[in-house]
């Protein structure tokens, strides 16, 4: 997609009535949440295969933050 196309889309979005803009915002947020959930599920599976559990994550965070 070209930069001009992106700017055209943004211009058209700015011209939407408030109700339509709210709907667009809600649909985009829903899409983003779905993508995040899919990526999080993939990450959990990779971590599980690598033998990384929540305790290991917690310990790594403590070590990074506090040098423990």
N, C-alpha and C positions, 0 to 999 in steps of 0.2 A: 504494500500500500504506500502510495507516495505521500510526501509531506503535505502537498496541496489537498489531497483527499482527506487526510486527517483534519486539516484546518476547516475544510468544508463541513465535515461531520460535526466538529465542535461548534461551528457557527449555527448549524441547523439545530443542535441541541439547545443552544442559548435562546433560540426563537420558540422553543416549545412552551405551551401553556404550563402553568405551575403544576396542575394535576398530572399532565403527561410527563413532566420532568420528575415528579415524585415517583411515578410508576417506573420510569427508566432507572432511577436511582435504586429503587427497591429490587428490580430485576438484576441489575448489575451486582448489587450486594449479595443477592442470593447465588448468583453464578460464582462470585469470588469465594463465598463460603463453601460451596460444593467442591470447587477446585482445591481449596485448602484441606478439606476433609479427605479428598482422594490422595493428596500428597502426604498428609499425615499418616494415613493408613499404609501407604507404601513405605514410609520411613520407619513405622513401627515394625513392619514385616522384616525390613533389612536389619534393624537393630536386634530383633528376636533371632534371626538367622546367625547374627554375629555374636550372640550370647550376651547382649547388652540388655539389662533389665533396669527398672526404675531405680533400684538401689545403686547400681553402677553409675547411672546418670547423676543422682544426688551426690554421690561421693566425688565425682568429677567436678561438679559445680562448686562444692565446698573447697576442693583442692585449688581450683582456679581463683575463687574469691578470697580465700583465707590462707592459702598455702598449706593446707592440712593434707 
